[in-house]
């Protein structure tokens, strides 16, 4: 079926939604679906790539992550939702009233933020605008927003000012996630993200890595930390038993969050 948006802005939004939904498509498919020329599609994809929504490759476009590129926030919000919800529920059991809780800019920790109203009073420290919005109106939550340079692709604040703000604070527990984990290490594609996550790890008494099973066995450009640098690693029930066993044999303190509640 061919769609005919009434304006370029409308078409750009529809193309972005289509790519985010499908994950990866060809330029020819987009031209057919939206009833425009290949030249028009490539111009639109250039603009969406400039905005950080997608990345182009020969003959097509993708919203999926690679070892070098992190996926767009909107794509990450749509993936592994049941797994992330299970991990968030387990993470919630690690929080007690009165704690200072630090949350990074991952979609998994956003799920944790949405459960914090159950365990107030709390102090929440974050650089993620979505978490700021989710917790700012929660009664009993004292919110500390970390500043810095705003990155629209991640909807978060990064850079030197953010790191300096982190270093001036001390949290009881950090909940963080990353793009991939394998061979005893956690990885991420972007240096700016890695530097902020490392600063957060240095500023927390307890460090908890939240990672859904789809990221296990993968790698990315930058090594974040050894898995044993985290006090706890929480995975979902979809993680292969042999992978969980291997992690525990490597002295990684793994928790498996059930995918379904009773």
N, C-alpha and C positions, 0 to 999 in steps of 0.2 A: 504494500500500500504506500502510495506517494503522498507525503505531507507538503503543504505549501504555506510556510509561515508568512505573515504579512509584513514583516520587517526583518532586517539583518539581526537586530538584537534578539528578536523572538526566535529566529532560526538558530542563533548561537546557543541560546538556552536549551532548545530542543535537541540540538546535536550533542551538547554536553550531557543532558539527561540520558540520551540514547547510549552514548559511550560509557557513562558511569553504570548504566544498567547492564550492558552487554560485557563490559570489561575490555574488549578488544574488537575492533571492526576495521574493514577495508574502506579506503576512500571511495571506491566504486559503489559499495553498498550504501554509503551515506549519500552519494549523488543521486542514487535511485530512490532512496527513501524520501529525501527532501526535495526532489524534483529540480535540482540545480546542476550546473556543470561541474566537472572535476576541478577546473580552475577555481571556481567559487568555493568548493569544498576545501581545497588546500589553503585558500586565503582565510577561511573561517577557522581551520585547524591551526594555522599559524597564530591567530589571535588567541585561541583557547590555550595553546601551548605557552604563549607569552603570559597569560593569566595564571599558569600553573595548574590548570584543570586536567590537561592530558599531555601526553608526550607522543610525538610523531615518530614513526619508523617507516622504512621503505614500503610504500604501498598501503599504509594504514595508520591507525592511531590506537593508543592504549591508555587506559586509566589504571592498569595493574602495576604493582611495584616491580622493580628489577633489582639487581644487585647494586645499581648505581642511582636509580631514581626511586624516591618514596612516592607512594600513591597519594592522590588528592584526598583531603579530609572527607569530602562527601562520599567518595568511593569507600573509604575505610569505615565510615558510619554504616554502610550497607552490608559489610562482610562479617561473617562469623558472629552474628548477633547473639545467637543462643549460647555460643561458647563464651563470649565476653560477659554475658549476663550471669552465667554460672560462676565465672571467676570473680566477678564483682560481689556476688553474694557471699562467697567464701572470704574474700578480702574484708568484707564488712565485719566478720566475726573476729578479726584481728584488731579492731578498733574499740577503745573504751572511752567513756565520757571524760573530758578534761585533757585529752591528747591534743598535741599539735601535729596535724596530718599534712604532709606535702604530697601534691599530686602533679604529675607532669602533663604534657599536652597530648596524651594518647587517648584514643577512643575507648580503650578498656578502662582507664581510670575515670572517664566520664561516667561510666556505669556505677563506679564506687561513689562518686560525688552525689549521684541521685539518691543514694541510700543513707546519706549521712544524717538526715533529719531524725533517724531512729536512735542515734547515739549522742545527741548533744548533751551538754555544751562541748563544743570543739573549736579549735583554731584551724582554719584551712589555709594553706599556702599554695599558690599555683601561678603558673604563667599561661594557662590555657583559658582563653576568653569564654569558651563554652562552660567550663567549670565555674568561672567567675559568675556567669549568668545563672547557673544552676544553684549556686549556694548563696548568692547575695541576699536572696529573700527568705532563706531558711531561718526560722527562729532558733536562737541558741548557737549560731555559727558566727564566729569572729573571722572575717575574711581578710587575708593579706594577699594583695595582688602584686605579682612581680612584674616590674616594668621592663623596658627594653625596646628593641626595634620590632615592630609588628610585621609578622609574616602571614599574608592572607592564605597561602596554601595550607598552613597548619592552624590558622586562627589562634596564633599564640605569639608570645613575646620572647625574643631571643637576644643574643649578643652580649657584649661586655657589661652594659648596665644591668641586665638580668642576672648574670653570673655574680656581679658584685652584690646585688640585693640578696641573692641566695646565701652568699658567704657571710652575711651579717646576721643570719638566723640559724636556729637549731630546732629541728623537728624531732618528735618522738618516733615517727615512722614515715617512710617514703614509699609510695606506690608508684611504680614506673613500668613502662612497657617498652618494647623495641620491635624492630622489623623481622629479626631472624635470630636463631640460636642453633649452634652446632659445634661439635668438637670442643665442648666445654666452655664456649664463649658466646656472648651476646653481641649482635652486630646491628649497625644502622647505616643508611646510605649517606646521611648528611652530617658534615663536620659540625655545623652550628648546633644541631640537635644533640650530638654526642657530647660536646663541651658543656652544655647546660645540664644534661643528665648526669654527667660525672660530678659537676658541682653539687647537684642535689644529693648524690650519694655521699659526698664528703660531709654534708650538712645534716645527715639524719642518723639517729641512733640505731634504727632498725631499717634495713633496706629490703623491700619486697618487689620481686620481678613478677609481673603478671603477663603471661604469654599464652595465647591460644595455640592449639596443636597444629594449625596450618603453618605456623612459623618455625616449627621444629624441623631441623635438618637443613635449613637454609642459611645463606650467608649474605652479607652486604659489604659495601666498600670499606667501612670503618669498623674496627673492633672497639666495642664499647667497654666491656669488662669481662672478666672470668665469671662464670656462673657461681663459683664458690665465693665471690665477693659479695653476693647477696645472702642475707640471713635466711630468706625463704624464696622459693620459686613456686608460683601457683600456675598449674596448667588445668585444662578442662578434661572431662572424662573421655573425650575423643582421642587423647594422646595414646599412642601405641604402648602396650604394656612393656615391651622390650626396651623402648626408649626411656620410659620412666625408671625401669630397673637399672639401666646403664647409668642414668644420672645419679641415682642413689648410690650406686657402687662407686661413683666418682666423688662422693661426699657432698652432693648437692641436696639441700633440704627441700625435697619436692612435696607439694600438697596437690592432690588431685580433686578438683571441684566437680561434683556430680552434675551432669547436664540437666537432670530433672529433679525437682523437689518432690517430696512426698505429698 
